[in-house]
Amino acid sequence: MTTKQAIFDAIEQLPEQHLKDVLQYVQQLAGTQKSPASNLANQSSDPLADFIGAVSHGSLATNLDDEFYGG
């Protein structure tokens, strides 16, 4: 039996509720095998990708020591 056939046989025994998890995992594995250029396209769907650079102006850390240490 090939590995692929063993995977198919194991999937056949899973309850329906676990099949979505398996699909998501397989899709994630397939995504890691793509070229770096195609992974850049996937980064745009990452919710944190839009946050990158949002704190570059530094206002979030303004007077932070005063807040923590009562200055």
Protein Blocks (a to p, Z undefined) as FASTA:
>chain_A
ZZklmmmmmmmmpcfklmmmmmmmmmmmmmmmpcfklmmmmmmmpmklmmgoklmnommm
goklmmmnoZZ
